[in-house]
Amino acid sequence: MKIATIRLREYYDEASTTEQAIIDYILNNPDQAAKMTIYKLAEATFSSPSSIIRLCKKNGFAGYKEFSKSLVYEQAVRHNYRSKEIADVTKADNIKEIVDKVTNKNILSLEETANLLDFEVIEQCVELIHDCERLVLFGIGASLIVAKDAQLKFTRINKIAYVNEDWHTQLLLARNMTPSDVGIVISYSGQTKEMIECSKAVKANKANLISITKYGKAPVMDLADYNLFVAANEYAFRSGAMSSRISQLNLIDILYTTYVNTQYEKSIEILEKTQIRKESNQHD
């Protein structure tokens, strides 16, 4: 799905003054804009239908009809998600209630994340990973676990990936990247200082950068060439990543599986070669 508001946000700095006025209106009034004809939107933004059509085409849409359809779908998804919000865990909850709430929150996070994915962006990210000389992963805390999972998966199919538990070493890796490398920075908030520093270093070396963050506006997202989003629906008391970690791992699985699928025969051969078989214990 082409996510209209994300594409507009990413294009904003390149937009003309007229285009920025149109974008501002849509982002501030997405529900109203989704119901407007092109003529009504032109009137509301003091622009012209031709300006709106050009803006749509610059953001990858065939025209206003496709853009409007994407915006309507996006808003429907958001309203549906809000209507299904799950209550926070409370001190009074018993074990069954905790099991139900945590499980349903994770399921909802996966569903919402799937609705936030732009298939064209995934395809472009996979192409970058395929063509790059080195894949370098960045993350701290719970996001480091996701980065290490990605490293293991890609290394198994002979796409060598680098990650380090120490963020200073991650920064050194970033500073030694070249334009032929690709970085993937994983940060739920997109505002972690260490990840911002690593992202700046990656871009200073003109390497491509993919971000995995929650949906919204964040410094890491602004620095990245391509943005992939997970649902922003963690529990309020979040002492550690829960549903966000599940969604991040799922997103890595999607990138990895798409990558494998682009070179299916070769990947199957490598997977067979790298499989570590365990001897069964007949006494167990």
N, C-alpha and C positions, 0 to 999 in steps of 0.2 A: 504493500500500500504506500502510495506517495503521501507523506504527511504534510499537508499544506502549510500549517503554521510554522513547522520546523524549517521548511525550505525558505519561507519568507524571512524568518529570523536570521538564517545564515546568509541570505542575500542582502540584508538591510544596509550594510556598510558600503556596498557597491551600487546601491540604488540611487537614482536621481531624486531630486527634491520632491517631484510629483509622485514618484513611486514610493518614497518613504511615507508620504501622507496617506497613500492607499494602504500600505502595510500597517501603519500605526492604527488606522481605523479598524482593519480586519482583526488585528491582534487584540485590540481593546474591546471589540464588540463581535466576537466570533459567532455567537448565536444569531444576532441580527444579520450579520454579513452572509451567513450561510443560507438565509432565506431570500436574499435580495437578487433581483435581476441585475444584469450588468449596467443597465441604465440607472437604476436606483442607486447602485454602488457608486457610479460615476458622479451622480448628483450629490451624494453624501460626502464624497471626498474631493469635490470641486475639481474633478479630472474629466477625462473622456473615455468612452468605451474602448477606443483604440489603445490608449495608455494602459488600461487594465489588461487587455488581450496581450500586449507586448510583455507586461509583467508576468503574466501566467506562462507564456512561452519561454521566457528567460529562466523560469524556475522548473522547467521540464514538463509542463502540461501542454496538451495539444491546443487548448484554448480555455475560455472561461467556463464552458460547460463541464469539462473534466475537472478543472480546479474547484468549481462549486460543489461538484459531486464528492470530491475528496474532503472538502471542508465539512459538508453535511455529515458524511460518514464519521469523520474524526470527532465531531461534537456529539454524535449519537453514542459513540464508544465511551466518551468521557462521562456522559450523563448516566449511561448504563453502569459504568464502574462505580460512580459515586452512590448510585442507588443500592449497590451490593456491598457497601463498606461494612467491614466486620468490626464488632466492638473490641476494644482493648482488653487484654487479660487483666483481671482484677484480683485483689488479695482473696476475695471470697470464692473464686472459681475452684471447683473440684477438678480432679485429674481428667475426667471425661470432657469437661468444658474446655480445659487447656488443650487437650488433644484436638478437639474439634476446631477451636479457634486458630491454633497454629497451623493445622493442616489446611483449613479453608483459606487462611491468609496466603499460604504458599501457592495454592491452586489459583487463587485470584491474581496473585502477582504474575504467575506464568501466563495466564490468559491476557492480562492487560499488557504485559511486555510483548506478546505476540502481536497485539493490535498496534503497537508502537513501531514495529519493524518496517523499514522501507526496503523492499526486496532488491531494488536497484542498488542501494547503498551496500547491502550485503554482498551482492555480486561484485561490485567495485572493490570492496575490501578483500574479498577472496582473490581477485586478480592481483592486487598489490602483494598479498602474502605469497602467492605463487611465484611472482616475478622477482621478489626481493632476494638480496644476498644473505641478509641476516634478519631474523625476527627477534626483536627485543621487547620484553614484557615488563611493565611497571605496576607496582601496587604495594600497599602497606596494610598491616592489620588483616582484616578478613579478606580484603581484595587481593592480598598476597597469595592466599590459598587458591583463589581463582586463577591468578597468574601462573602459579606452579602447576595447576591442573592443565592449563593450556600448554605450558612447556612440555609436559609429559606426553600429551596427545600428539603435538606436532613433531616432537623429536622421534616418536615411534615411526612416523612415516617419512623420516629422513629430511624433514624441514627443521634444521637446527635452530632452536630457540634459546634465548638467554634470559635469565632472571636471577636476582640475588636477594637474599633476605635483608641485607643491609642497604638502607636507602642511599647512603653515601656511595656505595658501589653501583647502585642503580644510576645515580647521577653521573658517575664516571663512564658507565656504559653509554649513557645518552650523549655525553660530550665527545665520545669516540665514534659515534654513528656517522654514516656517509649518506649521500643522496640515494644510494642503491639499497639502503636498509629501510625497514618498516618498524615503527614502534606501536605497541598497543598499551595504552594507559587505562588502568581499571580503578575507578574511584566513584563510589556511590554518590557522594555529594558533588564531586567535580570541583571541590574547593580546598582540598587538602594541600597545604603549602608545599610539602615535599613533591607531590605529583605535579603541581604547577611548575616547580623548578625543573623537574625532569622534562616536562613537556616543552618548556622554553628552550632547553638545551637541544632537544631533538629537532625543533624547528630552526634553531640557529645553524644547525648542520645541514639544513635543507632536506632532511629525511621526511618521508610521509608518516603521519601520525593518525591512528585510529583511537577514538575514545569510547569507553563504555561507562556511562554515568546514568543517574536518574534523569528522567525527562524534566527539562526546564532550562534555565540559563545559568551557566557556570563558566569560570575562567578556563578550565581544562577543555570544555566544549568549544570555546572560542578559539583556542590554539590548534585544535585538531583539524585535519583535512576531512575526515569522515567521522560522523557521530552515530553511535548505536545507543539505544536507550533501554533502560529497565524501568518498571513501574515504580513510582514514588509512593509506596504504601507501607512503610515500616511501622511497627508499633510505636506509640508515643514514648514508651519507657525504654526504647531500644538501647540495651547495654552492649549489644553486639549484633552484627549483621545477621538477619534471619531470612526473611523472604527475599531481600535484595541479593543475598549470596546465592540463593537457589536460582534466581532469575539470571544473575551474571554467569553462573555455571551453565545454565541452559543456553545462553547466548554463545558461549564458547563452543558448546556442543554443536550448535547450528553452524558456526563458522567452520569448525573442523569437518563436520559431515559434508558440507557443501564443497569444501576444498577437496576432500577425498573423492567426492562424486564427479568432480571435473576431470579427474584422471583415474577413473574407476579401476581399470585393469592393472595399471601400474601400482596403485595404492593397495589393492588386494594382495598383489605379489609381495609388496614390502611388509604388509601387516602379517602375512603368513610367515615371512622370514624372521620378523622381530618378535613373534609371539613366544613368550616364555612359558613353557609347559611345566606343570608341576606333577611330580610322580605321586600317584595315589597310594595311600597307605592302606594295605589290605586288612590291617588289624583294626582300623578305625571304624 
